[in-house]
Amino acid sequence: MMLGYLLARAGVEVTVLETHADFLRDFRGDTVHPSTLQVMHELGLLEELLARPHTEASELGGNLIGEHFQIADFSHLPTRARFVAFMPQWHFLGFLAEKSRPFSNFHLRMQTEVVELLREREHVVGARVGTRDGLEEIRADLVVGADGRRSLVRDLANLDVDDLGAPMDVLWFKLSRRDTDPRDTLAHMGQGHLLVTIEREGFWQCGYVIPKGGFGELQQLGIDLLRQQLVTIAPFLRTRVAELSHWDQIKLLTVKVDRLREWALPGLLCIGDAAHAMSPIGGVGINLAIQDAVAASNLLAPILLRRAPTVAELRRVQRRRERPARLTQMMQIALQNRLVQPVLEGHVTRVPQAFRLLDRSPFLRRLPARLLGLGFLPEHVETSAA
């Protein structure tokens, strides 16, 4: 959606395909980081975006084995918005759709799913799509796979994927929120459990981390055990865990960390999680995807206004964005292996010294804020409005 908006704004004819009838999916991420908010500022859209329902956090903290600590302080970043905005992704996508519709060259097709890539002489030249009225063909100079960690586009293109591994999955659910609840604590860890709580309007969006493939076993043991585990790690939820009465209220997010060896073929490009599926650690996936979209627009919009890009030109996007994606994944894998997995196995019995240093030093908290908030290569809008 971001790439579609940017290309349409630059004057390129764009069609965005969405499989579903709306954007309402709870398991889509919520964290809009300062790098993304800066892009919205550069587009002149930030104030309107922040008028949508959201909450803001200029600092992030956590609880580990009953001890509270601060991790990151975004208030010193060199950006317009020095905070993380927690915004349901349907609001963000809906906002972009609303801002894109005035462009006569922008077309949003809901309930339209790619079922086959069209090829001519080894070039992708469009897609066959399924709609409410049956199959049809859409021809294009460029097909972009931006369809996430289970990307159908990259599967249809037979692109090689390197699986980097993840020791956990995440259960995604809601619990009601009260004004007396702790608001500056994002993660609750210890005693074999890890829970993330994201503040939304009137409720907590919760992510409960479980060992990889462990959902079936947990279901067999019963939902009451899950409620007990939540109270163990976050006692303030004691009076609300009964709101989880059946498994239908809980969505399973299967965590994957992988990346394509090649992001592009003649006529096709993958970006975001379709090119490099990120761990949910740090909530950076959305923001890496948007940085990919900005870079792709900067590099390709001037070309698309004249002709179809060559595969060499498409691969410039990978050359620019692969290194920040790799570095971010390296950081996530290190945290998975050195913190998340030991916590889930019950091996963490004291707060690591690094967390104590961050808690004691406001200055040091600027470093994780910069890594989380801006990433390794923040992108800026270089295309002008047509």
N, C-alpha and C positions, 0 to 999 in steps of 0.2 A: 504493500500500500504506500509506503514511503517512497520507494523507487518510482511507482506509478505517478504519484503526485509531483515529484521532482522532474521527471521526464515530461509530463504534460505541461508543467509550468514553463519548461524550456521550449515548448512548441512541438514535441514529438507526439505522434498518434499512439495512444496507449490503451490496451484492454487489460484489466485486472480480473482474474477469475477467482471466485470464492466458492468452495464446495458447498457450504451450508447456506441456509436461508438468512442467517444473521451472524453476528460476531459473539454471541453470548455463550462463551465457554469458560467455566470457572477455572480450569486448569491452566489457562494462559497466564503468563507471568504479569506481575503488577509493577515492577520496579522500573521507573523511568529515571535514569541517572542524569547527572549534570551535563554529560556530553550530549545526550539527546535533547535536553532542555536548551542547550546552547544552539543546537541546530534549529530548533523551533524559534528561538530568538532571532537568529540570522534570517529566517524566513518571515519574520514579522508576525508570528503566530503564538508566541509564548503566552501573552496575557490572556488571550482567548482560550488557549488550552487549559491554563490554570484556573479558569472560571468553571471548568468541569469538576465534578466531585472527585476529590483526592485528599490525601493527607501528606504532610511534609516532615522529613526528618533531616536535620542538619548534623546530627550525630547518631551513630549506631553503637549499641552495646549488646552484651550478652550475659547469661548466667552459666557458670560452669561449676558443677559440684557445689552448688549453693552460694557461690561467690559471684558478686556482680562486678563487671568491668566494662570500660568503654574501649571501643575498637577503632573507630574512625570519626574524624571531625572534618566535615565538608565546608565549613564556614570560611575557609581561607582559599578556596579554589579560585583560579582566575577566570571565572565564568559569571554570566548574568545571574543564574540561579544556583545558589550554593547549598543545595539540599537534594536529597532523593525524593521524588514524588511517587507515592504509592497510589496508582490510578488503575482501576480495573481496565484490562486491555480493550474491552469492548467500547469503553469511552474514548480511548485513544484512537482506535481504528475508525470508530464512528466519526470522530472529529476530522481525521484525514479524509475520509470519504466525503464529508460535507464540504470541505475546502477544495476538493478535487472536482466536484460536480459542475461548478461554473465553467470549467474548461471544456469547450466543445470537442476537443480532441481526447478527452478522457472518458473511458467507458468501463463501468463496473458491472460485471455479470455475476450475480448471486446464483446459487444452486447450479453451478457449472463446474464440472470436474473433468480434468484431463484424463483420457483413457488411452491415448496413443499419440506418439510423436510422429509428425509427418516428415518424411525425408525424401530428398531428391539429390542423387549423386553425392551421397555421404554428408549432405548438409541437412540440418534440421530447418524446416521452412514453415513450421507451425504446429498445430495440434488438433487432433480429433477430440471433441469434448462431448460429454453427456449432459444434456439439459432436461428440463421438465417436458420438453416437446420432442425429445429424441436426440440422436447424434447429429453433429454438424462439424464442419471444419473451419478453423480460424487460421488464416495465413499471416505470417509475421516475418520481418527481417531478423527478429531476435526473440527467442523464448527464454524466459528467466524462471528457473526453479527457485521459488522462495517459500516452499511448502513444508519447511520444518524437518525435524529429526526423523520423521518417517516419510521422507520425500518420495512421492510417487514419480516425480519428474526424473530424479537422479536414478531411480530403479529402471525406468523405461529407457534411459540413456545408457544403461549398463556401465556406469562409472564406477571405478574401483574405490572402495572405502577401507580405510585403516581404522579398526576398532581399538580404541585406547583403553577401554575398560572402565567400569564404575562399580564400587562395592555396595551400592545402595539403590533403593527405589524410594519414592515419596508417596505418602497417602495425603490427599488434598481434601479438606472439609472445612465447614464453617462452625463457629461457636459464637454465641452472643457476647458482646463486650459491655463492660461497665466503666463508669468514669473513674472508679478507684483502681482499675487495673494498671499495672506498670506499662508505660507507653514508650519508653526508650530502649526496651529490650527486644531485640529481634530474634535471638537464638537462646534456647534453653537446653543445656547439655549436661550429661552426667548419668551415672548409674545405669549405663547401657542404653540410654535413650537420647534422642535429639529432636527437638520440636522448634519450628520457626513460626512466629506469629506476626502477621502483617495486618496493621490497623486499617479497617475499612469503615464505612459509615454504619455504625451500630453493631458491627460484629468483627470478629477476628477471622481472617483467612489463614488457616493453619496448614502447615506442611509437616507431617510427622515422618521422620526418616527411618526406614527399616532396612535390614540386610537385603541385598539383591536376591530377588526371587522368593522372599519370605512372606508375601501377602497371603498365599494359599494356606500356609501353616497357621498364620494368625487368625484367619477366618475360621479354621477348624477349632481353634481354642476358644473362640467366642468374642463377641464385641465387648463384653464386660471386662475382659482382660485389657483390651485397648483403653478403655476408660480408666482403669486402674493405673496403667502406664502413664497416661497423660497427667493424672493427678500427682504421680510420683515426681515427674519432671517439672510440672508447673502447678503447684498447689493452689494458686489463685483461681484455677479453672474448676475446682472441686464442685462448686454449685451448678456447673453448666455441662459437665460431660454427659449427663443424662440426656441431653439434647440429641446425642448420637444414639439412635434407637435401632437402626438397621444399616446394613452394609451399602444399601443403595445411596446413602448420603455421602459415601466416601469414594473418591476417584483415585485410581492408581496411575501415578506418573512413572513410567518405566524410564529410568535414567540411562542415557547413553552419552558417551564422550567418543566422538569419532571425527574423521575429516577425510575429504576426498583427496586423492593424489592429484587429479586434474579437475579444476572447477569448470572447464569450458570444452566444448566441442564446436565445430563449425555451426553457427546459428543458435547455440545454446550456452547459457551461463547459469551456474548455481551460486546463491549467496545465502548468508545467514546460516541457520542450523542445517539447511540442506547441503551446505558446503562443509560445515564444521559444527557438529552438534556439541553444545556446551553443557557442562554440569550445571545444576541449579545453584551451586555455591556462588555466593555473591550477587545472584540475580543479574548477571551481566549479559545473558544471551540475547535479550531484546536489543540491548544497546550495541553489542557487536554487530547484530544484523542491520541495525539502522546505519551504523558507520559503513558497513559494506554497501548499503543502498546509496549513501551520499557519494562514496568513492566511485561506484559504478556510474552514477549520474554525471559526476564531474568528467569522467574519462570517456563516456560513451555518448552522452547527449549531443555534442557537436557533430559526431560521426553519424548518428542515427537521423539527424536532420537532413543528411545528404544521401546516405546509402546504408547498406547493411555492413556491420563491422566484420572485419576478418577475424579468424580465430586467434591470430597473434594479438590483435587489439583487445579481444575479450580476455586473453590471458594476462593482460596488464592489470586487470582487477585483482586476480589472484596474487600477482607479484607484489601489489601494494598491500593487500589485506591479509595475506597468509601469515606473515610474521607476527602481527599482533594477535591473531587467532591462536597460533601455536604457543606464544608466550603465555597467553591467558589460560590455555588448556594445561600447560605445564604447571602453572600456579595452582589451578584447581585440582589437578591430580596429586600434587604434593599435599594439599590440604586434605583430600580424600584419604590418602594413605597414612598421613601422620596425625590426623585429628579425627576425622569422621569415623573411619574404620575402628581405631582404638576405642573411641567413645562407645560405639555400638557393641563392641566386644567386652565392654566393662573394664578396660585396662587403664583408663585415665583416672587416677586417684588424686591428682592435685593439679592446680592451674599451671599451665606451662609458663616458664619465665618470660617468654616473649609477650604473652598477654598481660602479665604484671607490669612489664616495662611500658606497654602502650597505655595502660590505665593510669600509670603514674606521670606520664609525660604527654601533656597536650600537644607539644611540638611533634613528637613521633607519630601521633595519631593522624597527622596530615599525610603521611606516606600511604597508608592503606586507603585513605580517602581519595588520594590522587589515582591510585591504581584501580579502585572500584569506580570512582566517579568519572574519570576521563579515559582510562585504559592506556594502552601502550602507544596508540597512534590516533588521537582524536581527529576526525575529519571536519572540514568546514565547507559550506556551500559555495561553490565557485561558478555555478551556472547562473545566468541572469534570467529574469522573467521575460518570456517572449512578448 
